[in-house]
Amino acid sequence: MTAAQPAGEAPQPAAASADQEPAQPAEEQPEPQEAPPEQPQNAWEAAQELLEHAPESFTGQGYFFTGGTPHFGGGLVGGDQHTVSGGQVHGDVVTGQKTTIYQIGARIGAAFGTPLHGSGEVPAPELDALESVFQDGPAFPAALDMLREARVLVLAGRSDSGRRSAALMLLHRLGARRIRSLDPDVSPSSLLTGVERADGYLLADYTTPRSRPFRPHHLLRLREYLDREKSYLVITVARSASFRELAPLDWEPPAPEDVLAAHLRGLLAGAPAERITGLLSLPPVLEFLAKTRPIRELAEFAAPLAGCATEADDQPGLAEFGQGVVQEQVGRWFGDPDLPLREKAFLLSLAVFDHAPYALTAELSDQLFRRLEAIDAPGRKEGIPPFGNSIEERLALARAELTEENEQTPWGPVPQRMASFADHRTSHTLLRETWISHPSARPAILGWLNALATDPRPLVRTRVASAAALLASVDLSSAMGRLLGPWSESKDFRLCLQAANTLALAYYAGTAAVPRILHDWCQDDNARRRWSAIRGYALLGHLLPAQALEAFALAADRLTEDELTELAEEVKLGDRPQPSEHPTGYQALGLVEAAELLILSPAGPEALAALVRWLSGPPQLRQLALAVFLTAAQRTEGEQDPAGRPLLLGWYAESHRPEPGEAVEVTTLPGQDGPAAVRTLLTVLWRTALADRSYGPAALRVLRGWLFSALPLPEVEAELADLLAALTVTDRDRLRLSHLLRTTRDGLGTDGTGAVDRLLLNLSPH
């Protein structure tokens, strides 16, 4: 189903919370606000946005919004993971005035012989220095074996785990003397194209969007090239990156004491082993090693430790370096009366926008500063110095670091300076301690989050949802009363969506009450709150399939005959269903989108079985089942390529084939479970849709789209022939499908008629 352009978004509508910013002087009043959009953002696009911009702390624990291990191989699930991540999206999907950017620059460059991306050789002295101090770690032997066998390896780990050093040493141990470091701004299809030949390649900190994973053919091409050149490739990524085909190896750093000892031996060349052991046993050193430390910090700590004249020389600087407990540091920040309020606001902003562009974090921290200042000194009219402390001083105070990385934007990767806490636990600890220990700051934080909840930037909205989710995991009652409750019943659908996104992230953060909240909201009298709950199930349905399907069925009972008729007409036209003017009109659209996402998830077989059950239920359920099925049937493996292989056709081809003579009844649910039932379930849904008076024309249009997908792809043609044979049970079926094939062939002229003729031949009675 094609996605309509979502309405434009107002940059700063009024906050939904009762915590309002104090009135500004007349000269500081903002410009008049635009009206909120009348239509909600499409569920598929909203889920893509949340997946793309959520912090790694929410996405690094497995398949975010994909529900774990795929249930059967190939196609949609089982490698490609076309769930909420949406297949391979060529271009970026954003809210507001939607813009789809096709990345054609690289193709133009390739056509004219221009290098697709840069690279540079890693200096030999760097490799020698690294080899002298490098410690293998527990995962190193397995990584070495995998790289030797496959020639390409993805090393996933924290940015502070030494994964780049490990990648260089893996290549070095396999005999690579010339190693080229590749530019991370490269698509999977152009990787290693136009790069100077080397013994090994390093692609460090790859930032491909999670919605654009590697495909099997990318992997085959890489291995073919590396085998031919006798080379190796190591890719280092964050644990949240989408690398389904390359089976990332989880990199765990070596023991901290081993790393520190290796650096000490390098700094104290020739020192006896007893001295190294004595230095490592100093109380400040033991305290330092008791905390999780980045590899970089361990290497830095070795220098002052090596400067100790004797093992008993406990230098004050050494003890100061070794303390650094995050919670103690947060307490010192906010308990220090000499620390400017503006810097405290920056720390809070960095906690919400950790590992985001520094400029964005600083900009929004000044907005929070104004709100905090209104509490600290009401009526003060002093301005904000536009040129304050240097970035280095501010980040040093925050124990943060600045890195040059690519930010994914609607216009492609853009280099940005990203600000991140050195210790990944700082952001959550800081927000939690501020919320619990400093309640006087709550009105400012609430007003700030409410104001940013409808910001036009997807990153900002997603981080607001993640911050609200963390607050909900700490203090659910306050978060529900001051944020989620008002958002869920707002007249602005962007805030309703924020409520749904926050609940989804809160569930991943461990808030056990989320299923109960969604269940209660689904039965609320407020139509907007019910819509928020349905959107929440769209994101969590694969984890709560039974509860989600029950909620969809209950919500369908509230649909009116006019809404169902309008829905059928929109599906027939192939457009995204548009809600009616009355708020309840959005329920039909929300149900279709949420159920579609559930189908395209690892819980797909269970959802398909529910659709078949609904065919025998009340009219509302039957029509909803057909609308959802035909909507999902229009999804292809390449979302920007409507002629690509249909996802559900791939399911059909790869699932269980019934025994010869096994009858398929439209009105009964097959007794098979899991993947074995998929073929029969899809057959039942197709036969019912084609024979339905309201949805029959739409079913024929969708099936015609599947026919067009078979014209250039012989494997799709074979799969479609198998499906058409299963759908041809009666003479009426044969007449209907033959007519569809003939009219399709007549509209093709001389192109592609061979495939249609072969399909017609298969339909003929034998």
C-alpha atoms as one frame of an Amber mdcrd trajectory, in Angstrom:
protein
   0.000   0.000   0.000   1.464   3.326  -0.926   2.077   5.727   1.916   0.442
   9.121   1.739   2.412  12.232   2.497   1.980  13.006   6.187   0.875  16.474
   7.037   3.491  19.069   7.886   4.474  19.381  11.489   4.455  22.448  13.644
   7.852  23.114  15.171   6.773  24.055  18.687   3.099  23.547  19.589   1.884
  24.120  23.101   2.969  21.560  25.674   0.385  19.119  26.860   1.523  19.159
  30.463   0.312  21.514  33.121   3.923  22.535  33.694   4.095  25.611  31.491
   7.024  27.949  30.972   6.551  31.329  32.652   5.278  34.066  30.395   8.019
  35.681  28.329   8.452  39.395  27.799   6.667  40.745  24.754   9.840  41.046
  22.714  10.685  37.370  23.388   7.324  35.868  22.467   7.662  33.118  19.848
   6.105  33.389  16.443   2.514  32.174  15.984   2.333  28.399  15.937   1.014
  26.293  13.102  -1.950  24.053  13.725  -1.100  20.427  14.525  -1.452  17.985
  11.624  -4.911  16.555  11.067  -3.619  13.093  10.193  -1.319  10.829  12.198
   2.033   9.725  10.886   1.999   6.384   9.092   2.786   3.519  11.485   5.469
   2.014   9.242   7.308   5.341   8.957   6.922   6.059  12.677   8.386   2.674
  13.596  11.289   3.237  11.171  11.976   6.580  12.824  11.928   5.145  16.332
  14.199   2.282  15.305  16.665   4.641  13.635  17.080   7.169  16.441  16.538
   5.332  19.739  19.612   5.282  22.020  21.836   2.219  21.872  20.906   1.404
  25.476  17.415   0.545  24.198  18.456  -1.085  20.915  21.591  -2.991  21.865
  19.835  -5.910  23.579  19.044  -8.018  20.524  16.600  -7.479  17.673  14.895
  -4.231  18.597  11.214  -4.493  17.608  11.864  -7.718  15.712  11.187 -10.186
  18.462  14.285 -12.350  18.444  15.088 -15.291  16.234  13.217 -15.387  12.911
  10.768 -18.241  12.612  11.630 -19.456   9.167  14.371 -18.724   6.701  14.729
 -16.374   3.774  12.600 -13.607   2.385  10.895 -11.530   4.999  11.975 -13.313
   8.142  15.082 -15.378   8.587  17.910 -13.077   7.731  16.403 -10.072   6.037
  14.163  -9.197   8.982  11.515  -7.157   7.203   9.636  -6.365  10.375   9.404
  -2.883  11.793  12.777  -2.255  10.240  10.849  -2.251   7.043  12.912  -4.092
   4.521  15.620  -2.346   2.586  14.659   1.287   2.291  16.700   3.074  -0.372
  16.569   6.603   0.945  15.318   7.922   4.257  11.812   8.205   5.632  11.002
  11.255   7.729   7.890  12.838   9.142   6.593  16.216   8.113   6.879  16.892
   4.404   8.147  13.474   3.426  11.218  13.386   1.198  12.601  10.232  -0.342
  16.227  10.580  -1.389  17.577   8.044  -3.831  21.303   7.540  -3.382  22.381
   7.803  -7.023  25.569   9.804  -6.566  27.648   6.716  -5.884  26.270   5.015
  -8.972  27.117   8.030 -11.132  30.635   8.083  -9.682  31.077   4.392 -10.399
  29.922   4.825 -13.964  32.620   7.415 -14.647  35.417   5.592 -12.851  35.489
   7.868  -9.798  36.413   6.166  -6.499  33.259   5.547  -4.496  34.924   6.271
  -1.162  38.309   7.077   0.281  40.789   4.924   2.152  44.193   5.197   3.682
  46.913   2.765   4.712  47.387   2.221   8.442  50.984   3.266   9.297  53.325
   0.406  10.113  54.603   2.101  13.345  51.032   2.186  14.630  50.696  -1.546
  14.051  54.052  -2.240  15.727  53.180  -0.114  18.769  49.790  -1.778  19.066
  51.255  -5.268  18.780  53.608  -4.591  21.702  50.738  -3.913  24.151  47.749
  -5.722  22.657  45.996  -8.416  24.714  43.933 -10.979  22.834  40.848 -11.174
  25.025  38.384 -14.103  25.296  36.783 -13.642  21.883  39.995 -13.223  19.899
  40.701 -16.900  18.993  37.156 -17.446  17.718  37.305 -14.202  15.767  40.595
 -15.227  14.199  39.168 -18.588  13.087  36.033 -16.972  11.664  38.023 -14.399
   9.714  40.454 -17.007   8.379  37.570 -19.117   7.087  35.107 -16.493   5.835
  37.585 -13.676   4.970  35.041 -11.122   6.215  34.100 -10.562   9.850  31.845
  -8.127  11.678  33.080  -7.295  15.172  30.299  -5.836  17.325  31.005  -4.180
  20.626  30.991  -0.988  22.632  32.914   1.942  21.242  35.176   1.840  24.311
  35.951  -1.884  24.110  39.040  -1.658  21.893  37.226  -3.194  18.921  39.279
  -1.202  16.356  42.578  -2.367  17.868  41.266  -5.923  17.891  40.336  -5.638
  14.206  43.824  -4.430  13.283  45.466  -7.228  15.237  43.180  -9.844  13.654
  44.308  -8.710  10.218  47.934  -8.486  11.357  47.929 -12.023  12.797  46.713
 -13.383   9.462  49.743 -11.930   7.728  48.327  -8.597   6.555  51.196  -6.137
   6.332  49.380  -3.519   4.269  46.056  -2.647   5.891  43.799   0.025   4.457
  41.326   1.880   6.649  38.103   2.513   4.708  35.771   5.478   4.777  32.645
   4.389   6.731  30.394   6.434   4.436  29.845   3.613   1.978  26.828   1.538
   1.006  26.939  -2.281   1.120  26.697  -2.453  -2.671  29.831  -0.334  -3.236
  32.026  -1.653  -0.429  35.620  -2.317  -1.648  34.771  -0.906  -5.088  37.531
   1.346  -6.372  39.769   0.799  -3.334  43.500   0.271  -3.743  44.523  -3.357
  -3.250  45.780  -4.352   0.207  46.358  -7.437   2.352  43.596  -6.422   4.743
  40.818  -3.859   5.041  39.355  -2.219   8.124  35.918  -0.591   8.061  35.735
   0.951  11.522  32.595   2.302  13.200  30.306   1.552  10.285  27.188   3.716
  10.511  24.821   2.172   7.995  21.233   2.797   9.166  19.628  -0.116  10.969
  16.856  -0.109   8.374  19.376  -0.816   5.559  21.120  -4.096   6.400  23.470
  -6.215   4.329  21.856  -8.578   1.844  23.055 -12.066   0.942  24.272 -10.920
  -2.467  26.433  -8.220  -0.819  28.112 -10.889   1.271  28.662 -13.184  -1.718
  30.230 -10.363  -3.717  32.572  -9.434  -0.860  33.748 -13.001  -0.333  34.288
 -13.492  -4.052  36.477 -10.377  -4.220  38.426 -11.211  -1.045  39.033 -14.794
  -2.167  40.329 -13.571  -5.498  42.640 -11.006  -3.898  43.667 -13.239  -0.951
  42.640 -10.437   1.410  40.581 -10.029   4.571  38.011  -7.501   5.752  36.981
  -6.652   9.328  34.037  -4.363  10.041  33.559  -2.907  13.509  30.081  -1.800
  14.524  28.025  -0.956  17.572  26.062  -3.831  19.036  22.822  -2.209  17.848
  23.826  -2.221  14.172  21.805  -4.299  11.698  24.074  -7.043  10.361  21.859
 -10.081   9.996  23.690 -11.770   7.113  27.214 -11.406   8.472  26.513 -12.895
  11.933  28.390 -10.338  14.072  30.828 -11.679  16.630  30.335 -10.054  20.020
  33.656  -8.542  21.040  34.474  -8.564  24.731  37.587  -6.667  25.825  40.371
  -8.476  27.688  40.626  -8.340  31.467  41.402  -4.755  32.608  44.368  -5.855
  34.728  45.911  -7.599  31.703  45.566  -4.447  29.586  47.025  -2.250  32.321
  49.917  -4.670  32.908  50.746  -4.764  29.190  50.937  -0.971  29.014  53.048
  -0.865  32.159  55.517  -3.330  30.633  55.720  -1.119  27.571  56.362   2.022
  29.644  58.748   0.305  32.069  60.844  -1.688  29.618  63.122  -4.063  31.444
  61.406  -3.632  34.810  61.216  -6.840  36.860  57.897  -8.644  36.989  57.744
  -8.082  40.754  57.516  -4.309  40.254  54.660  -4.627  37.779  52.832  -6.904
  40.211  53.444  -4.493  43.088  52.084  -1.517  41.178  48.964  -3.457  40.213
  48.330  -4.285  43.886  48.220  -0.650  45.076  44.867   0.179  46.749  44.067
   3.035  44.320  44.786   0.700  41.412  42.570  -2.044  42.818  39.788   0.516
  43.309  40.269   1.762  39.766  40.131  -1.737  38.275  37.007  -2.610  40.260
  34.942  -0.358  37.951  34.184  -0.936  34.286  36.711   1.106  32.342  37.157
   1.906  28.654  40.333   0.526  27.091  41.443   4.083  26.384  41.128   5.010
  30.064  43.169   1.966  31.091  45.949   2.995  28.721  45.876   6.571  30.060
  45.983   5.343  33.660  49.184   3.411  32.942  51.204   6.621  32.528  50.700
   8.085  36.039  50.971   4.586  37.529  54.316   3.998  35.832  55.522   7.263
  37.341  55.327   5.852  40.873  58.899   5.557  42.193  58.021   2.589  44.402
  55.041   0.327  44.965  54.327   2.184  48.223  54.311   5.619  46.580  50.561
   6.278  46.615  50.410   9.540  44.708  47.322  11.693  45.344  46.796  12.095
  41.607  46.707   8.328  41.228  43.974   7.968  43.833  41.986  10.804  42.204
  42.260   9.144  38.819  41.092   5.849  40.239  37.816   7.047  41.816  35.130
   8.043  39.320  32.042   6.207  40.437  29.307   7.548  38.217  26.723   8.101
  40.932  29.190   9.964  43.111  30.119  12.150  40.165  26.492  13.015  39.467
  26.033  13.926  43.116  29.041  16.236  42.968  27.774  17.941  39.832  24.372
  18.849  41.185  25.524  19.435  44.751  28.122  21.997  43.702  26.720  25.531
  44.202  29.597  27.014  42.208  28.765  25.031  39.059  26.744  27.396  36.826
  23.120  26.487  36.271  23.700  26.639  32.529  26.290  23.860  32.787  23.934
  21.738  34.873  21.327  22.205  32.142  23.909  21.043  29.601  24.579  17.904
  31.638  20.854  17.090  31.673  20.564  17.771  27.958  23.562  15.539  27.255
  21.920  12.784  29.316  18.909  12.901  26.979  20.933  13.420  23.793  23.940
  11.233  24.595  25.833  10.377  21.423  24.012  13.026  19.397  25.409  16.085
  17.592  26.999  18.467  20.073  25.380  21.516  18.473  21.908  20.036  18.974
  22.627  19.133  22.602  23.954  22.617  23.363  21.044  24.335  21.608  18.417
  22.418  23.534  20.313  22.711  26.820  19.886  26.483  26.669  16.121  26.011
  26.375  16.213  23.852  29.503  18.411  26.431  31.214  15.732  29.101  30.717
  13.146  26.858  32.389  15.448  26.017  35.289  16.336  29.688  35.687  12.638
  30.570  35.977  12.543  28.316  39.055  15.879  29.427  40.471  15.370  33.191
  39.944  11.843  34.110  38.759  11.701  37.316  36.788  15.384  37.458  35.865
  15.850  38.929  32.396  19.539  38.340  31.836  20.486  36.981  28.463  22.430
  33.817  27.599  26.045  34.487  26.562  26.301  33.305  22.941  30.021  32.628
  23.403  30.655  30.766  26.635  33.154  28.102  27.593  34.995  26.231  24.891
  33.674  22.860  23.828  36.739  21.169  25.296  36.180  22.740  28.725  32.493
  21.896  28.752  33.054  18.275  27.741  35.926  17.887  30.186  33.593  18.984
  32.974  30.969  16.469  31.794  33.539  13.666  31.434  32.400  13.406  27.858
  34.174  13.055  24.558  33.712  14.485  21.092  33.964  12.170  18.087  33.709
  12.780  14.370  30.986  10.504  13.003  28.399  10.419  10.261  24.853  11.304
  11.189  22.188   9.714   9.033  19.926  12.451   7.626  17.234  12.568   4.893
  20.007  13.798   2.590  22.472  11.025   3.317  25.316  10.742   5.865  26.524
  14.107   7.163  29.727  14.469   9.230  28.950  15.636  12.759  30.759  16.121
  16.024  29.000  13.746  18.404  29.092  14.349  22.159  29.008  11.260  24.376
  29.624  10.513  28.040  32.832   8.534  28.455  30.980   6.136  30.762  27.828
   4.844  29.099  26.044   4.571  32.481  26.221   8.290  33.130  23.183   9.337
  31.095  20.726   7.004  32.826  22.216   7.646  36.259  22.079  11.398  35.771
  18.430  11.458  34.685  17.378   9.039  37.404  19.168  10.873  40.210  17.948
  14.275  39.067  14.344  13.096  38.918  14.451  11.403  42.323  16.859  13.605
  44.302  15.979  17.041  42.924  12.157  17.196  42.605  12.227  21.006  42.409
  13.641  20.638  38.910  10.743  18.476  37.728   8.502  21.292  36.386  11.338
  22.564  34.180  12.193  19.072  32.917   8.545  18.253  32.212   7.938  21.512
  30.370  11.108  20.995  28.343  10.214  17.433  27.353   6.679  18.476  26.434
   7.950  21.293  24.245  10.358  18.963  22.442   7.822  16.135  22.030   6.541
  17.693  18.793   9.884  18.947  17.488  10.167  18.495  13.689  13.429  16.533
  14.056  12.963  12.748  14.402  16.065  12.407  16.564  14.719  14.915  19.078
  11.292  13.311  19.309  12.764   9.833  19.711  15.162  10.907  22.460  12.297
  12.611  24.296  10.422   9.303  24.177  13.461   7.420  25.500  13.929   9.941
  28.333  10.245   9.701  29.256  10.543   5.895  29.180  13.442   6.021  31.621
  11.472   8.308  33.941   8.539   5.895  33.707  10.799   3.016  34.742  11.876
   5.049  37.790   8.602   6.754  38.780   5.700   5.384  36.765   2.969   7.306
  38.587   4.515  10.708  37.920   5.373   9.878  34.326   1.831   8.674  33.647
   0.212  11.674  35.277   2.475  14.366  33.861   3.563  12.997  30.474   1.996
   9.812  29.116  -1.560  10.472  30.255  -1.846  13.951  28.689   0.006  12.824
  25.575  -2.241   9.827  24.989  -5.440  11.911  24.859  -4.027  14.975  23.114
  -5.695  16.403  20.019  -2.241  16.467  18.451  -1.523  13.006  17.034   2.211
  13.595  17.387   1.795  13.525  21.154  -0.379  10.406  20.947   2.441   8.771
  18.995   4.929   9.913  21.639   2.850   8.128  24.276   2.955   4.909  22.235
   6.685   5.182  21.549   7.423   5.882  25.206   5.484   2.842  26.384   7.320
   0.638  23.879  10.714   1.895  25.052   9.636   1.651  28.697   8.787  -2.005
  28.149  12.280  -2.611  26.800  13.650  -0.740  29.830  11.922  -3.257  32.103
   8.654  -1.530  33.041   6.428  -4.533  33.703   3.191  -2.505  33.858   3.213
  -1.582  30.168   0.979  -4.491  28.974  -1.608  -3.590  31.634  -1.525   0.069
  30.560  -2.038  -0.826  26.897  -4.898  -3.168  27.787  -6.637  -0.466  29.826
  -6.118   2.205  27.186  -7.639  -0.037  24.509 -10.918  -0.001  26.463 -10.837
   3.718  27.303 -13.722   5.913  26.174 -11.292   8.453  24.721 -10.747   7.648
  21.022  -7.279   9.215  20.951  -6.146   7.116  23.906  -7.404   3.961  22.196
  -5.462   4.995  19.092  -2.326   5.468  21.235  -2.744   1.954  22.616  -3.115
   0.447  19.147   0.083   2.211  18.087   1.794   0.801  21.157   0.738  -2.694
  20.133   2.078  -1.965  16.639   5.539  -1.694  18.217   5.248  -4.432  20.844
   2.827  -6.838  19.189   5.533  -9.342  18.271   6.355  -9.657  21.982   2.692
  -9.723  23.078   0.974 -11.314  20.060  -2.007 -12.847  21.873  -2.749  -9.653
  23.780  -2.296  -7.510  20.677  -4.633  -9.645  18.574  -7.251  -9.572  21.320
  -6.968  -5.778  21.494  -7.348  -5.474  17.717 -10.474  -7.614  17.799 -12.025
  -5.535  20.600 -11.186  -2.291  18.814 -12.752  -3.584  15.589 -16.110  -3.881
  17.388 -16.176  -0.079  17.704 -15.799   0.541  13.969 -18.892   1.911  12.249
 -20.307   0.703   8.957 -19.330   3.980   7.287 -15.728   3.630   8.436 -15.539
   0.073   7.153 -17.038   1.052   3.789 -14.575   3.916   3.439 -11.708   1.603
   4.378 -12.709  -0.920   1.723 -12.851   1.788  -0.932  -9.405   3.109  -0.070
  -7.882  -0.382  -0.139  -9.579  -0.977  -3.468  -7.961   2.165  -4.899  -4.546
   1.121  -3.579  -4.143   4.261  -1.483  -3.328   4.588   2.162  -6.680   4.622
   3.970  -7.568   8.155   5.053  -9.405   8.651   8.353 -12.760  10.359   8.423
 -13.228  13.752  10.054 -14.505  12.268  13.303 -11.688  11.129  15.650 -12.927
   7.563  15.705 -12.192   7.390  11.981  -8.555   7.004  12.836  -9.220   3.705
  14.544  -9.682   1.784  11.281  -6.420   3.161   9.902  -4.557   2.488  13.143
  -5.834  -1.089  13.321  -4.811  -1.868   9.743  -1.308  -0.461  10.204  -0.745
  -2.126  13.572  -1.946  -5.529  12.422   0.141  -5.237   9.245   3.297  -4.700
  11.296   2.405  -7.712  13.418   2.080  -9.842  10.278   5.471  -8.689   9.021
   7.179  -9.697  12.269   8.413 -13.019  13.657   4.885 -13.424  15.063   3.573
 -13.461  11.476   2.211 -17.038  11.432   0.209 -16.411  14.606  -1.158 -13.173
  13.144  -2.081 -14.875   9.858  -3.909 -17.575  11.782  -5.867 -14.861  13.604
  -6.831 -13.246  10.291  -8.203 -16.582   9.084 -10.199 -16.942  12.311 -11.567
 -13.430  11.849 -12.905 -14.398   8.421 -15.560 -16.441  10.201 -16.257 -13.760
  12.811 -18.417 -10.620  12.847 -18.482  -8.431   9.706 -16.118  -5.876  11.265
 -13.484  -8.512  11.934 -13.859 -10.087   8.509 -13.396  -6.763   6.725 -10.471
  -5.821   8.950  -8.782  -9.164   8.199  -9.091  -8.637   4.438  -7.927  -5.007
   4.607  -4.873  -5.982   6.670  -3.993  -8.916   4.436  -4.202  -6.938   1.192
  -2.214  -4.100   2.734   0.580  -6.435   3.824   0.483  -8.230   0.470   1.702
  -5.045  -1.240   4.989  -4.977   0.667   8.014  -5.933  -1.415  11.563  -6.840
  -0.455  12.777  -3.476  -1.783  10.259  -0.918  -0.579  11.327   1.613  -3.221
  10.873  -1.024  -5.942   7.155  -1.816  -6.332   8.051  -4.495  -8.889  10.247
  -6.360  -6.414   9.496  -9.767  -5.006   6.379  -9.607  -2.773   7.240 -10.456
   0.805   4.249 -12.718   1.381   4.971 -14.575  -1.840   8.406 -15.363  -0.426
   6.736 -16.662   2.720   4.459 -18.843   0.634   7.287 -20.297  -1.440   9.485
 -21.123   1.558   6.856 -22.657   3.816   5.402 -26.135   4.121   3.791 -27.682
   1.038   0.562 -29.632   1.783   0.402 -33.296   0.901  -1.147 -34.232  -2.491
  -4.899 -34.287  -2.250  -5.025 -32.221   0.933  -8.135 -30.054   0.736  -8.061
 -26.352   1.628 -11.308 -25.097   3.149 -11.872 -21.353   3.241 -14.029 -21.386
   6.338 -11.859 -23.598   8.538  -8.567 -22.948  10.251  -5.833 -25.456   9.342
  -4.659 -27.632  12.170  -0.971 -26.931  11.521   1.168 -24.599  13.621   4.112
 -22.326  12.876   5.824 -22.280   9.475   3.942 -25.345   8.291   0.665 -23.443
   8.351   1.809 -20.373   6.427   1.180 -21.750   2.927  -2.325 -22.906   3.810
  -3.144 -19.689   5.694  -2.097 -17.524   2.755  -4.099 -19.690   0.364  -7.213
 -19.296   2.516  -6.790 -15.532   2.718  -6.209 -15.165  -1.027  -9.230 -17.271
  -2.007 -11.478 -15.400   0.435 -10.269 -11.973  -0.723 -10.708 -12.812  -4.416
 -14.268 -14.046  -3.820 -15.327 -11.167  -1.551 -17.772  -8.652  -3.029 -16.184
  -5.609  -1.357 -12.514  -6.588  -1.454 -12.450  -8.733  -4.616 -11.455  -5.844
  -6.935  -8.667  -4.833  -4.546  -7.445  -8.442  -4.373  -7.299  -8.632  -8.178
  -5.328  -5.386  -8.301  -2.804  -6.662  -5.739  -2.468 -10.003  -7.514  -1.878
  -8.148 -10.772   0.982  -6.367  -9.006   2.421  -9.760  -8.095   2.170 -10.725
 -11.777   4.229  -7.708 -12.798   6.863  -8.674 -10.247   7.201 -12.065 -11.957
   7.967 -10.655 -15.418  11.714  -9.936 -14.930  12.372 -12.579 -12.258  12.119
 -16.260 -13.279  12.228 -17.458  -9.662   9.234 -15.246  -8.801   7.386 -16.578
 -11.827   7.829 -20.142 -10.559   6.617 -19.182  -7.094   3.595 -17.413  -8.549
   2.726 -20.381 -10.731   2.706 -22.541  -7.613   0.379 -20.097  -5.846  -2.025
 -19.786  -8.782  -2.293 -23.555  -8.966  -3.235 -23.659  -5.285  -5.859 -20.933
  -5.801  -7.483 -22.755  -8.716  -9.854 -25.106  -6.914 -13.092 -24.571  -8.843
 -13.951 -23.681 -12.414 -15.002 -20.246 -11.190 -11.527 -19.766  -9.719  -9.968
 -20.771 -13.030 -12.144 -18.370 -15.003 -11.386 -15.465 -12.650  -7.624 -15.988
 -12.708  -7.499 -16.688 -16.448  -9.323 -13.430 -17.108  -6.822 -11.605 -14.886
  -3.877 -13.108 -16.758  -5.310 -12.346 -20.193  -6.105  -8.721 -19.381  -2.651
  -8.323 -17.901  -1.058  -9.795 -21.010  -3.106  -7.528 -23.302  -1.866  -4.482
 -21.421   1.783  -5.479 -21.774   2.033  -5.264 -25.551   5.018  -7.317 -26.640
   6.987  -7.099 -23.366   6.767  -9.881 -20.816   3.972 -11.807 -22.468   5.990
 -15.031 -22.338   5.782 -15.213 -18.552   2.028 -14.576 -18.607   1.508 -17.186
 -21.338   3.343 -19.774 -19.251   1.201 -18.948 -16.229  -1.937 -19.275 -18.369
  -0.770 -22.665 -19.573  -0.372 -23.828 -15.977  -3.967 -22.815 -15.260  -5.383
 -24.849 -18.125  -7.083 -28.097 -17.035  -4.908 -31.163 -17.701
